[in-house]
Amino acid sequence: MKIVFTGGGTGGHFYPIIAVAQKVNQLIDEENILGAKLYFLSNDPYDKEVLFENGILYEEIKTGKMRTYLSFKNFLDFFKILFGTINAVFKLFSIYPDVVFGKGGYGSFPTIFAARLLRIPTIIHESDSAPGRVNKWAGHFALKVAVSFKEAAEYFPKAKVAWTGQPIRTEIENPAPRSEALKYFKFESDLPTIVILGGSQGAELINNTVIDALPRLVKNYQIVHQTGVLNFKTVSGQADVTLHENPNKVRYFPIAFLNPLGLKMAAGAATIIISRAGSTLFEIASWGIPSILVPFKESNAQHAMKNAFTYAHAGACNVIEEPNMTAGILISEINNMIDDQARYKKMSESAKLFGKKNAAMTIARALVNAALSHEK
């Protein structure tokens, strides 16, 4: 049995693939499936260590990106896509998997196209409330389509679409106990904790706003701030200057990137989470933590904005749009959420109801069944 995973080069594509692969490996062990091999085909491995830990072989498929606006880069990237697709056909023919799992994004197009040419069964998953271009196209011929948002189902053929929810990695499914989490960050037990998740690449607007608000925030709150790897030195340096001689400086914990253990601890400590509106919102929902989402204004087809307001409509979060993201508004939103405990409790309950449990296993089961059927 051979399964190929493919997806664009962001954490929003990569980590749900890992979550599904973990459950596929579990099924392989439980059902004694012999000769099973898992592959990840994309333009970038994203995290080689995580792939290795989960027994996934990486094959590089270089490709380009077709932008929705006029750009000379589109002309150049057309040829990258063409050569990437030819490469994917040869790679996929060499592997000849029993099923391909596509997570969307431009990095998945060559492999999905090659699977279509070679008549290899394809299953896709869409994390956004409205699908991206690759998944919207692939949905026409995919064997099955899984979606995280109920609202996304309307974009795909009814006979093959299923609301599964978002696959979440095993190691971060459950937050750490609060006492353990606070000890991990060396935080006080009687103060609310604000966790800022700007994404693995960081979010400049969120980072800058948090720095502006920092002297006022640390008066009443303690903060875990994932800055993004590229931004860590700049942001932590600015924080040092901003909090120079501030007696509450120890209440601020900046970190470049939260690994699974760090994320589990942050979730355990969190009173409120501030985040972008990508697939991370499903992790936040599974933890039942009220949040403030700051959707990326320039995302393709306004997917982030749609995600954020769909989640807000469910009563699980507040949304601050980018033009309104100032230190004063951020502090006001945090204070209002924490001061109104009845509303805070409702938001927590709404968050838990928003997601759907066992998505990774549901998708893994479908992949294994499709692969075993194709083998016969």
PyMOL commands that set and color helices and strands:
alter all, ss='L'
color gray80, all
select helices_A, chain A and resi 11-30+48-53+72-95+106-117+133-138+150-155+170-172+178-185+204-220+229-242+249-251+260-269+280-287+300-313+322-324+327-339+341-354+359-375
alter helices_A, ss='H'
color red, helices_A
select strands_A, chain A and resi 2-6+37-42+56-60+99-102+122-126+144-147+161-163+193-197+222-226+252-255+272-275+291-293+317-319
alter strands_A, ss='S'
color yellow, strands_A
deselect
rebuild
show_as cartoon
